[in-house]
């Protein structure tokens, strides 16, 4: 069995690496480059076609199963559903990579993929509790649980894809765990597919480890998530062995914790729950002084620890889980050491949260207004005037924006604007050639409020610049001129435009 296992692993790895290498050399990958976002940790525009290499590698290993396995072992509807579902998840992601879809539409399509998988037999119908023969039958709730299972894991992998090598590394560890679980369960088909997917991710990681030349994109993240969710169900005999389902969940402790804290963080600030930000675990580690490579290695170590918990859950049917959770609790207490959490502190945080929610709402309204104004603005100079208006409304007393060395600034009269008189200063790089610096008076903002509004203000200019380039086919700078109107409606809108000097 060792030689076939190595064959599937190497086939997935070499194929994935070659496909991505060929796309990068041919230059066809540039069509999948996303617009720049201010919350990204990388500079420049990086192609998001890693999923293409992975899907080709996974497909070849799937086809090889028909030659290696007995025909009666790999032609069931469930096995076809794994490949079809992975392909559908990939197609959903690749469309979103080239032409971004709305969050609601993506969710609906993900639910549709999960429903088809359930109808094909990839479902959580019952679980047998550890240490007992008691089985829990879910009946009609099986559909709901199955949909939540697939959609959650697909999005968890996608949400941690914010740092070079992170999502790929976590996915690699999960597929390695599933390979072991399949081997222990004697499910050959699942073992070979898991090995093929592991190899495909490994081939991708060669191009993705910091500094990345390519990203997996939504296509790769959704496909990996679907394969993980599907193989977990096969290893658990359609969801009857609870330990086989708990193991991948424990191994996903890092993205689960990161997403949970992100939801709480955004909820307290009044931000949309799915809005990207710079508060994720990898952002915090990098702000603490770690390089991209060291940050990834630290998170790999955390994921390996969680993976050990998953192995214990499966191998010993949860017998050692109390010890694992006890150790994790000690780690959490060690992390929170020195944090003097008192009732007064909690009260102050809640009061500040209410103020931040109001600030966030006003800031988001101003951001959306600026993006709409791009459609009417006739020049970059006038759009900068509008941007100064929203900065003033947000409460900033001074700002400097530099684009390719050309700098503009503003400050409010009768307010302190010299650096030595200000407490809150934030400088953010937008893309490769633009730098925005914001200033605020120490009496008007708390640290949290300032960083929240400076993040929204930076996002506003970034989105406005992206919208300008989409409409006018050129990068936004202070001397940029909008393309002439092509119809009467656009001409009338342009005539009514008045920059807010």
C-alpha positions in Angstrom: 0.0 0.0 0.0 3.0 2.3 0.6 4.0 2.5 -3.1 0.4 3.4 -4.4 0.1 6.0 -1.6 3.3 7.7 -2.7 2.2 7.6 -6.3 -1.0 9.4 -5.5 0.8 11.9 -3.3 3.5 12.6 -5.9 1.0 12.8 -8.8 -1.0 15.4 -7.1 2.1 17.4 -6.0 3.9 17.4 -9.4 0.7 18.1 -11.4 -0.3 21.0 -9.2 3.2 22.5 -9.3 3.6 22.1 -13.0 0.2 23.6 -13.9 0.7 26.7 -11.7 4.3 27.1 -13.0 3.0 26.9 -16.6 0.3 29.5 -16.0 2.7 31.9 -14.4 5.2 31.5 -17.2 2.5 31.9 -19.9 1.2 35.1 -18.2 -2.4 33.9 -18.4 -2.7 34.1 -14.6 -2.9 37.9 -14.7 -6.6 37.9 -15.6 -7.4 36.6 -12.1 -5.7 39.4 -10.2 -8.0 41.0 -7.7 -8.1 44.8 -7.1 -5.9 45.9 -4.3 -7.3 46.0 -0.8 -5.8 48.1 2.1 -6.2 45.2 4.6 -3.9 42.8 2.5 -0.5 42.0 4.0 1.3 41.8 0.6 2.4 44.4 -1.8 1.6 44.3 -5.5 -1.0 42.3 -7.3 -0.7 38.5 -6.9 -2.5 36.1 -9.3 -5.2 34.0 -7.6 -4.9 30.9 -9.8 -3.5 28.4 -7.3 -6.8 26.6 -7.3 -6.4 25.7 -11.0 -3.3 23.7 -10.3 -4.9 22.0 -7.3 -8.1 21.0 -9.1 -6.0 19.5 -12.0 -3.9 17.5 -9.5 -7.0 16.3 -7.6 -8.8 15.4 -10.8 -5.9 13.2 -12.0 -5.7 11.3 -8.7 -9.5 10.8 -8.9 -9.3 9.4 -12.4 -6.4 7.1 -11.3 -8.7 5.6 -8.7 -10.6 3.9 -11.5 -7.5 2.0 -12.6 -6.2 1.2 -9.1 -9.4 0.3 -7.2 -11.9 -2.5 -7.9 -14.7 -1.1 -10.0 -17.3 -2.0 -7.3 -15.3 0.1 -4.8 -15.2 3.5 -6.6 -18.3 3.9 -8.7 -21.0 4.6 -6.1 -23.0 7.8 -6.2 -21.2 9.1 -3.1 -17.8 8.8 -4.8 -19.0 10.6 -7.9 -20.5 13.3 -5.7 -17.2 14.1 -4.0 -15.6 14.9 -7.4 -18.6 16.7 -8.7 -19.0 18.8 -5.5 -15.3 19.7 -5.5 -15.6 20.8 -9.1 -18.7 22.8 -8.4 -17.0 24.5 -5.4 -14.0 25.2 -7.6 -16.1 26.8 -10.4 -18.0 29.0 -7.8 -14.6 30.2 -6.5 -13.0 30.8 -9.9 -16.0 32.9 -11.1 -15.7 34.9 -7.9 -12.0 35.4 -8.4 -12.5 36.8 -11.9 -15.8 38.7 -11.4 -16.5 39.1 -7.6 -19.9 37.8 -6.6 -22.0 39.2 -3.8 -21.8 37.5 -0.4 -25.5 36.5 -0.5 -25.3 34.9 -3.9 -22.2 33.0 -2.9 -23.9 31.7 0.2 -26.9 30.6 -1.8 -24.7 28.7 -4.3 -22.8 27.1 -1.5 -26.0 25.9 0.1 -27.1 24.5 -3.3 -23.8 22.5 -3.5 -24.3 21.2 0.0 -27.9 20.2 -0.7 -26.9 18.2 -3.8 -24.1 16.5 -1.7 -26.7 15.5 0.9 -29.0 14.1 -1.8 -26.1 12.0 -3.1 -25.5 10.4 0.3 -22.9 12.8 1.8 -24.9 13.5 4.9 -24.9 13.5 8.7 -27.8 11.2 9.5 -26.8 10.0 13.0 -24.0 9.9 15.5 -23.0 7.3 18.0 -21.9 8.8 21.3 -18.4 7.8 22.5 -18.2 5.1 25.3 -21.8 4.2 24.7 -24.0 2.4 22.1 -26.5 5.3 22.1 -27.2 6.7 18.7 -28.7 10.1 17.9 -30.8 10.1 14.8 -31.4 13.5 13.2 -34.1 12.7 10.8 -35.2 15.9 8.9 -32.5 17.9 10.7 -29.9 15.9 8.8 -30.3 18.3 5.9 -29.7 21.3 8.0 -26.7 19.8 9.8 -25.1 18.7 6.5 -25.5 22.1 4.9 -24.0 23.8 8.0 -21.1 21.3 7.9 -20.2 21.9 4.2 -20.8 25.7 4.1 -18.9 26.3 7.4 -15.8 24.3 6.4 -15.7 25.8 2.9 -15.8 29.3 4.3 -13.4 28.6 7.2 -10.6 27.7 4.8 -11.4 30.8 2.7 -11.4 33.2 5.7 -7.9 32.3 6.9 -6.5 32.9 3.4 -5.0 36.2 4.4 -1.3 35.4 4.7 1.1 33.7 2.4 1.2 30.0 3.1 -1.4 30.0 5.9 -4.5 28.6 4.4 -2.5 26.1 2.3 -0.6 24.9 5.3 -3.6 24.4 7.5 -5.4 22.6 4.6 -2.3 20.4 4.2 -2.4 19.4 7.8 -6.1 18.7 7.7 -5.8 16.5 4.6 -2.8 14.6 6.3 -5.1 14.0 9.3 -7.9 12.8 7.0 -5.4 10.4 5.3 -4.6 8.9 8.6 -8.2 8.6 9.6 -9.1 6.9 6.3 -6.2 4.5 6.7 -7.3 3.6 10.2 -10.9 3.2 9.1 -9.9 1.1 6.1 -11.6 3.4 3.6 -9.2 3.0 0.6 -11.0 5.4 -1.7 -11.0 8.2 0.9 -7.3 7.5 1.7 -6.2 7.9 -2.0 -8.3 11.0 -2.6 -6.9 12.6 0.6 -3.4 11.8 -0.4 -4.0 13.2 -3.9 -5.4 16.4 -2.4 -2.5 16.6 0.1 -0.1 16.4 -2.8 -2.0 19.0 -4.8 -1.8 21.4 -1.8 1.9 20.7 -1.4 2.6 21.5 -5.0 0.7 24.8 -4.6 2.6 25.7 -1.4 5.9 25.6 -3.2 4.6 28.7 -5.1 2.7 30.1 -2.1 5.1 30.1 0.9 6.3 33.6 1.7 6.9 35.5 -0.4 4.0 34.2 -2.4 4.0 34.2 -6.2 0.4 33.0 -6.4 -2.7 32.7 -4.2 -5.1 29.8 -4.1 -8.1 32.2 -4.5 -11.6 31.4 -3.6 -11.5 28.5 -6.1 -8.8 26.7 -4.2 -10.2 27.5 -0.7 -13.8 26.4 -1.5 -12.6 23.2 -3.2 -10.3 22.3 -0.3 -13.1 23.0 2.2 -15.5 20.8 0.3 -13.1 17.9 0.0 -12.3 18.1 3.7 -16.0 18.1 4.7 -16.9 15.2 2.3 -14.0 12.9 3.2 -14.7 13.5 6.9 -18.2 12.1 6.4 -16.9 9.1 4.5 -14.4 8.3 7.2 -17.2 8.5 9.8 -19.4 6.2 7.8 -21.9 8.9 6.8 -21.6 10.7 10.1 -22.2 7.9 12.5 -18.9 8.0 14.4 -18.8 11.2 16.3 -15.0 11.1 16.9 -14.3 11.1 13.2 -16.3 14.3 12.9 -14.8 15.9 16.0 -11.2 15.3 14.8 -11.4 17.7 11.8 -13.2 20.3 13.9 -10.4 20.3 16.5 -7.8 20.5 13.7 -9.7 23.6 12.5 -9.3 25.3 15.9 -7.2 28.1 14.5 -9.6 29.3 11.8 -12.7 28.7 14.1 -11.2 30.8 16.9 -10.0 33.5 14.4 -13.5 33.7 12.8 -15.3 33.7 16.2 -13.2 36.6 17.5 -13.6 38.4 14.2 -17.4 38.2 14.5 -17.4 39.4 18.1 -14.9 42.2 17.2 -16.9 43.5 14.3 -20.2 43.1 16.2 -18.9 45.3 19.1 -17.7 47.9 16.6 -20.9 47.9 14.5 -19.1 46.7 11.4 -20.5 44.3 8.8 -19.7 40.8 10.0 -18.0 39.8 6.7 -16.1 43.0 6.3 -12.3 42.4 6.0 -10.1 44.0 8.6 -6.6 43.9 10.1 -7.6 42.3 13.4 -6.9 38.7 12.5 -4.4 36.6 14.4 -1.8 36.8 11.7 -2.2 40.6 11.6 -1.6 40.9 15.3 1.5 38.7 15.2 3.0 40.8 12.4 2.2 44.0 14.3 4.1 42.5 17.3 7.2 42.4 15.1 7.2 38.9 13.5 8.0 38.6 9.9 5.6 36.9 7.5 7.6 33.7 7.5 7.8 33.5 11.3 4.1 34.4 11.7 3.2 31.5 9.4 5.5 29.1 11.3 3.9 30.1 14.7 0.5 29.5 13.3 1.6 26.2 11.9 2.8 25.2 15.3 -0.6 26.1 16.8 -2.4 24.1 14.1 -0.1 21.1 14.7 -1.1 21.2 18.4 -4.8 21.3 17.4 -4.1 18.5 15.0 -2.8 16.4 17.9 -6.1 17.0 19.7 -7.9 15.7 16.6 -5.8 12.6 16.5 -6.4 11.9 20.2 -10.2 12.4 19.6 -10.2 9.8 16.9 -7.6 7.2 18.1 -8.9 7.0 21.7 -12.6 7.9 21.1 -12.2 11.1 23.1 -10.5 9.5 26.2 -7.7 12.1 26.3 -9.7 15.1 25.3 -10.1 16.4 28.9 -6.3 16.5 29.2 -6.0 18.2 25.8 -8.7 20.8 26.7 -7.1 21.3 30.1 -3.7 22.1 28.5 -5.4 24.5 26.0 -7.1 26.3 29.0 -3.7 26.8 30.6 -2.4 28.2 27.4 -5.3 30.7 27.2 -4.7 31.7 30.9 -1.0 32.2 30.1 -1.9 34.4 27.1 -4.3 36.5 29.2 -1.8 36.9 32.0 -1.5 40.5 33.2 -4.9 41.4 31.8 -6.7 42.8 34.8 -10.3 42.3 33.8 -12.5 44.1 36.3 -16.3 45.1 36.2 -15.2 48.7 35.7 -13.1 47.8 32.7 -16.0 45.8 31.2 -18.4 48.7 31.7 -16.0 51.1 30.1 -15.6 48.7 27.1 -19.3 48.5 26.6 -19.8 52.3 26.7 -16.9 52.7 24.2 -18.5 50.0 22.1 -21.7 52.0 21.8 -19.8 55.1 20.7 -17.7 53.0 18.2 -20.9 51.6 16.7 -22.2 55.1 16.0 -18.8 56.1 14.6 -18.7 53.1 12.4 -22.2 53.7 11.0 -21.4 57.3 10.2 -18.0 56.3 8.7 -19.5 53.6 6.5 -22.1 56.0 5.2 -19.4 58.5 4.3 -17.3 55.8 2.6 -20.3 54.7 0.4 -21.0 58.3 -0.5 -17.5 58.8 -1.7 -17.6 55.7 -3.9 -20.9 56.9 -5.5 -19.3 60.3 -6.1 -16.6 58.6 -8.2 -19.2 58.1 -10.9 -19.8 61.8 -11.2 -16.3 63.2 -10.4 -14.5 64.7 -13.4 -10.9 64.6 -12.0 -8.7 63.2 -9.3 -8.2 66.7 -8.0 -11.9 67.2 -7.3 -12.3 63.7 -5.9 -9.5 64.5 -3.4 -11.6 67.6 -2.4 -14.5 65.2 -1.7 -12.2 63.0 0.3 -11.1 65.9 2.5 -14.8 66.5 3.2 -15.4 63.0 4.6 -12.1 63.1 6.6 -13.3 66.3 8.2 -16.7 64.8 9.0 -15.0 61.7 10.5 -13.1 64.1 12.9 -9.6 64.0 11.5 -7.8 67.3 11.9 -5.0 66.7 9.5 -4.2 64.3 6.6 -1.5 63.7 4.0 -1.9 61.6 0.9 1.0 60.8 -1.4 0.6 59.1 -4.8 3.8 58.3 -6.7 5.6 61.0 -4.7 2.9 63.7 -5.5 1.5 64.8 -2.1 -1.6 66.6 -1.0 -2.5 67.6 2.5 -5.2 69.3 4.5 -5.7 70.5 8.1 -8.6 72.1 9.9 -8.0 75.7 10.9 -7.9 76.6 14.6 -7.0 73.0 15.6 -3.6 71.6 16.6 -1.9 70.1 13.5 1.7 69.9 14.5 2.8 66.4 15.1 4.1 67.1 18.7 0.5 68.2 19.7 -1.2 65.1 18.4 -1.5 61.7 20.1 -3.1 59.6 17.4 -1.2 59.2 14.1 -1.7 56.4 11.6 0.1 55.8 8.4 -1.1 53.2 6.0 0.3 52.1 2.6 -2.3 51.7 -0.2 -0.9 49.5 -2.9 2.7 50.0 -3.9 2.8 53.8 -4.6 0.3 55.5 -2.2 0.7 56.4 1.4 -2.1 57.9 3.6 -1.3 59.5 7.0 -4.1 60.5 9.3 -4.0 62.7 12.4 -6.5 63.3 15.2 -6.6 65.3 18.5 -6.1 63.2 21.6 -9.1 64.7 23.4 -11.5 63.6 20.7 -10.7 60.0 20.2 -9.9 56.9 22.2 -7.2 54.7 20.6 -9.8 52.1 19.5 -12.1 54.8 17.9 -9.2 56.4 16.1 -7.9 53.1 14.6 -11.5 52.1 13.6 -12.1 55.4 11.7 -8.7 55.5 10.2 -9.3 52.0 8.8 -12.7 53.0 7.3 -11.1 56.2 5.9 -8.3 54.2 4.3 -10.8 51.7 2.9 -12.9 54.6 1.5 -10.0 56.0 -0.6 -8.9 52.5 -1.7 -12.4 51.6 -2.9 -12.8 54.9 -4.6 -9.5 54.4 -6.4 -10.6 50.9 -7.5 -14.0 52.3 -8.7 -12.2 55.1 -10.6 -10.0 52.7 -12.5 -13.0 50.5 -13.3 -14.9 53.4 -14.8 -12.1 55.3 -16.5 -9.6 52.5 -17.3 -6.7 54.4 -15.6 -5.2 54.6 -12.1 -6.4 57.4 -9.9 -4.0 60.2 -9.1 -4.4 63.9 -8.5 -4.0 64.9 -12.2 -6.3 62.1 -13.5 -9.1 63.1 -15.8 -12.4 61.1 -16.2 -13.3 59.8 -19.6 -15.9 62.0 -21.4 -19.6 61.1 -20.8 -21.1 58.7 -23.4 -24.7 59.6 -23.0 -27.0 62.4 -21.9 -27.6 60.9 -18.4 -23.9 60.8 -17.7 -23.4 64.3 -19.0 -26.3 65.7 -16.8 -24.8 63.9 -13.8 -21.4 65.4 -14.5 -22.8 68.9 -14.9 -24.5 68.6 -11.5 -21.4 67.5 -9.8 -20.0 70.0 -7.3 -16.8 69.1 -5.4 -16.9 70.0 -1.7 -14.0 72.4 -1.5 
